Amino acid sequence: MVKVIAHNFLLKENIEKAMPLYEEMVAETRKENGCIQYDLLRDNADEAHFVFVETWESQAHLEAHFKAPHFTTLIPQIGELADKTREKNVDVLTQVY
């Protein structure tokens, strides 16, 4: 099992523009083969900080996700709304127990 924790930072003025993109991303990804969990969370202390928490059956399923049409379309659009002064962080983890 593979877990992903991905931090995204938006410009505050772009939050409302990003919400429909995020909503579509979550809805489409949850339909993917091998997707066990795909949640988008918002930091209570920073409204522009969003965190994807994902669980995939395998690394191969995660890699297929990166090639999915909704991923290749929506992620660049979300990236255009990002706060480029803040470093986004993605951790890919393998479950031990």
C-alpha angles and dihedrals in degrees: 000000000000125000125198128196110188122181119204126185121199132192104256092237090057099052095097092047091052098049097079090046091051091046092053092045092054095044094049096042093052087062093057123112109256096020109133098166133005116170133163116212131186123218110245091213097046119035092196094057115092126180127199113208110194138177121194131184091232146348088260090059090050091050090050088053090057089058097045114120094239091051095049091046103039103037094061089048091051089046090059088060095048128115099246091195091068121069115237114218130205122188119191111196135182117220111242100186 
